[in-house]
Amino acid sequence: MFLKTKTFQLCFAVVLGIVVIMLPRPEGTKFKITGDNNQLLLASISRHFTLTPTEKPNVKEYVVEALQPKGPESTAQYLKDTAVELKLKGVAVDYVDGLSPKAKRFLAVLVVLIVL
């Protein structure tokens, strides 16, 4: 009888959502960098990342891939911090593979809604 109460079901759904948030997020190894026209960021991170060839060359964006996927220098946060250190304005780092933080939050909310 206790398992059928709305309070228990709501608490169970919220706990599952918290568990999803607490799980480690797969970062991915490829990142798309836009707004770095002179590729100054690429020159700075070339020890940890390599340029991935694209189908159509575009001057405004390029894709880099981590050389050591599990290293601390292979994250999107490292790329963003390096862009800030270089004082590059308008540079955006997007995920090509992996799960972005926004997508992970959406997944947690989705789990809660499905359970409810």
VENFENNOR-V414947 format. One record per residue. N is the residue number from 1. RES is the residue in three letters. SS is DSSP state (A for helix, B for strand, O for the rest). Layout:
n->{N:N}
res->{RES:RES}
ss->{SS:SS}
This chain:
n->{1:2:3:4:5:6:7:8:9:10:11:12:13:14:15:16:17:18:19:20:21:22:23:24:25:26:27:28:29:30:31:32:33:34:35:36:37:38:39:40:41:42:43:44:45:46:47:48:49:50:51:52:53:54:55:56:57:58:59:60:61:62:63:64:65:66:67:68:69:70:71:72:73:74:75:76:77:78:79:80:81:82:83:84:85:86:87:88:89:90:91:92:93:94:95:96:97:98:99:100:101:102:103:104:105:106:107:108:109:110:111:112:113:114:115:116}
res->{MET:PHE:LEU:LYS:THR:LYS:THR:PHE:GLN:LEU:CYS:PHE:ALA:VAL:VAL:LEU:GLY:ILE:VAL:VAL:ILE:MET:LEU:PRO:ARG:PRO:GLU:GLY:THR:LYS:PHE:LYS:ILE:THR:GLY:ASP:ASN:ASN:GLN:LEU:LEU:LEU:ALA:SER:ILE:SER:ARG:HIS:PHE:THR:LEU:THR:PRO:THR:GLU:LYS:PRO:ASN:VAL:LYS:GLU:TYR:VAL:VAL:GLU:ALA:LEU:GLN:PRO:LYS:GLY:PRO:GLU:SER:THR:ALA:GLN:TYR:LEU:LYS:ASP:THR:ALA:VAL:GLU:LEU:LYS:LEU:LYS:GLY:VAL:ALA:VAL:ASP:TYR:VAL:ASP:GLY:LEU:SER:PRO:LYS:ALA:LYS:ARG:PHE:LEU:ALA:VAL:LEU:VAL:VAL:LEU:ILE:VAL:LEU}
ss->{O:A:A:A:O:A:A:A:A:A:A:A:A:A:A:A:A:A:A:A:A:A:O:O:O:O:O:O:O:B:B:B:B:B:O:O:O:O:O:A:A:A:A:A:O:O:O:O:B:B:B:B:O:O:O:O:O:O:O:O:B:B:B:B:B:B:O:O:O:O:O:O:O:O:O:A:A:A:A:A:A:A:A:A:A:O:O:O:O:O:O:B:B:B:B:O:O:O:O:O:A:A:A:A:A:A:A:A:A:A:A:A:A:A:A:O}
